[in-house]
Amino acid sequence: MDTALWIVAGFLAVAYAAGWVLDFGPGAVKAIGAVEIAGAVGLVLPALLDLGPVLVPLAALGLALVMVGAVVVRIRRHEPLVALLDLGYLALCVFVAIGRA
C-alpha cells in the first residue's frame, strides 16, 4: 500500500506542477498555480523528509478541493470528458489523503 501511495503522490505532484488553466484572469491563474505548486510539494516533501507528515493528507485534501472547482468549471463549459479526467484526479487525491492520514 505504501508503494502505491508513493506512486500516486508522485504522479499527482508532477501533474499539478505542470498544471494549466484556461479562461481565467492573470490573478486567478497565479493563485491557482501557487496552490497547485504548494500542493505538489506538500504531497511528497513532508513524507520524504519525515518532517510534518501530517501535511501530506492536508495537501491532498487541498488539491481535492481544487479538483472539485475544476469539475464544476468543466461541467459549466460543457466538457464532460475532461470533467471525468478531473474526477479521476480528485479520486487519486482522496486516495492519498486517506492513505496518509
C-alpha positions as a Markdown table, in Angstrom:
| # | Residue | x | y | z |
|---|---|---|---|---|
| 1 | Met | 0.0 | 0.0 | 0.0 |
| 2 | Asp | 2.8 | 2.4 | 0.8 |
| 3 | Thr | 4.4 | 1.9 | -2.6 |
| 4 | Ala | 1.0 | 2.6 | -4.3 |
| 5 | Leu | 0.7 | 5.8 | -2.2 |
| 6 | Trp | 4.2 | 6.9 | -3.2 |
| 7 | Ile | 3.5 | 6.3 | -6.9 |
| 8 | Val | 0.1 | 8.1 | -6.8 |
| 9 | Ala | 1.6 | 11.0 | -4.8 |
| 10 | Gly | 4.5 | 11.3 | -7.2 |
| 11 | Phe | 2.2 | 11.2 | -10.3 |
| 12 | Leu | -0.1 | 13.9 | -8.8 |
| 13 | Ala | 2.9 | 16.1 | -7.8 |
| 14 | Val | 4.1 | 16.0 | -11.4 |
| 15 | Ala | 0.6 | 16.6 | -12.8 |
| 16 | Tyr | 0.0 | 19.6 | -10.6 |
| 17 | Ala | 3.4 | 21.1 | -11.1 |
| 18 | Ala | 2.7 | 21.1 | -14.8 |
| 19 | Gly | -0.9 | 22.2 | -14.5 |
| 20 | Trp | -2.6 | 24.8 | -16.7 |
| 21 | Val | -5.8 | 26.8 | -16.7 |
| 22 | Leu | -8.0 | 28.5 | -19.3 |
| 23 | Asp | -10.4 | 31.4 | -19.3 |
| 24 | Phe | -9.2 | 33.0 | -16.1 |
| 25 | Gly | -7.6 | 36.3 | -15.4 |
| 26 | Pro | -3.9 | 36.7 | -14.6 |
| 27 | Gly | -4.5 | 37.0 | -10.9 |
| 28 | Ala | -6.6 | 33.8 | -10.8 |
| 29 | Val | -4.1 | 31.9 | -12.9 |
| 30 | Lys | -1.3 | 32.9 | -10.5 |
| 31 | Ala | -3.4 | 32.0 | -7.4 |
| 32 | Ile | -4.4 | 28.6 | -8.8 |
| 33 | Gly | -0.8 | 27.9 | -9.9 |
| 34 | Ala | 0.6 | 28.8 | -6.5 |
| 35 | Val | -1.9 | 26.5 | -4.8 |
| 36 | Glu | -1.1 | 23.7 | -7.2 |
| 37 | Ile | 2.7 | 24.1 | -6.7 |
| 38 | Ala | 2.3 | 24.2 | -3.0 |
| 39 | Gly | 0.1 | 21.1 | -3.1 |
| 40 | Ala | 2.6 | 19.3 | -5.4 |
| 41 | Val | 5.4 | 20.0 | -2.9 |
| 42 | Gly | 3.2 | 19.1 | 0.0 |
| 43 | Leu | 2.3 | 15.7 | -1.4 |
| 44 | Val | 5.9 | 14.5 | -1.5 |
| 45 | Leu | 8.3 | 16.6 | 0.5 |
| 46 | Pro | 6.9 | 16.2 | 4.1 |
| 47 | Ala | 6.7 | 12.4 | 3.8 |
| 48 | Leu | 10.1 | 12.2 | 2.0 |
| 49 | Leu | 11.9 | 14.2 | 4.7 |
| 50 | Asp | 9.8 | 12.9 | 7.5 |
| 51 | Leu | 9.1 | 16.4 | 8.6 |
| 52 | Gly | 5.4 | 17.0 | 9.4 |
| 53 | Pro | 4.0 | 14.0 | 7.5 |
| 54 | Val | 0.5 | 15.3 | 8.6 |
| 55 | Leu | 0.9 | 17.9 | 5.8 |
| 56 | Val | 0.6 | 15.2 | 3.1 |
| 57 | Pro | -3.1 | 14.4 | 3.7 |
| 58 | Leu | -3.8 | 18.1 | 4.1 |
| 59 | Ala | -2.1 | 18.9 | 0.8 |
| 60 | Ala | -4.0 | 16.1 | -0.9 |
| 61 | Leu | -7.3 | 17.4 | 0.5 |
| 62 | Gly | -6.4 | 20.9 | -0.7 |
| 63 | Leu | -5.8 | 19.6 | -4.2 |
| 64 | Ala | -9.0 | 17.6 | -4.0 |
| 65 | Leu | -10.8 | 20.9 | -3.4 |
| 66 | Val | -9.1 | 22.4 | -6.4 |
| 67 | Met | -10.3 | 19.5 | -8.4 |
| 68 | Val | -13.9 | 20.0 | -7.2 |
| 69 | Gly | -13.6 | 23.5 | -8.6 |
| 70 | Ala | -12.1 | 22.2 | -11.8 |
| 71 | Val | -15.0 | 19.7 | -12.3 |
| 72 | Val | -17.5 | 22.5 | -11.8 |
| 73 | Val | -15.8 | 24.6 | -14.4 |
| 74 | Arg | -15.6 | 21.7 | -16.8 |
| 75 | Ile | -19.3 | 21.0 | -16.4 |
| 76 | Arg | -20.2 | 24.7 | -16.9 |
| 77 | Arg | -18.1 | 24.7 | -20.1 |
| 78 | His | -19.8 | 21.5 | -21.3 |
| 79 | Glu | -16.7 | 19.4 | -21.3 |
| 80 | Pro | -17.9 | 16.2 | -19.7 |
| 81 | Leu | -14.9 | 14.0 | -20.8 |
| 82 | Val | -12.4 | 16.3 | -19.3 |
| 83 | Ala | -14.6 | 16.6 | -16.2 |
| 84 | Leu | -14.2 | 12.8 | -15.9 |
| 85 | Leu | -10.4 | 13.1 | -16.0 |
| 86 | Asp | -10.6 | 15.8 | -13.3 |
| 87 | Leu | -12.8 | 13.4 | -11.3 |
| 88 | Gly | -10.0 | 10.8 | -11.7 |
| 89 | Tyr | -7.5 | 13.3 | -10.2 |
| 90 | Leu | -10.0 | 14.0 | -7.4 |
| 91 | Ala | -10.2 | 10.3 | -6.6 |
| 92 | Leu | -6.4 | 10.0 | -6.6 |
| 93 | Cys | -6.1 | 12.9 | -4.2 |
| 94 | Val | -8.7 | 11.4 | -1.9 |
| 95 | Phe | -6.8 | 8.1 | -2.1 |
| 96 | Val | -3.6 | 9.8 | -0.9 |
| 97 | Ala | -5.4 | 11.8 | 1.7 |
| 98 | Ile | -7.0 | 8.7 | 3.3 |
| 99 | Gly | -3.9 | 6.5 | 2.8 |
| 100 | Arg | -1.6 | 9.0 | 4.5 |
| 101 | Ala | -4.0 | 10.1 | 7.3 |
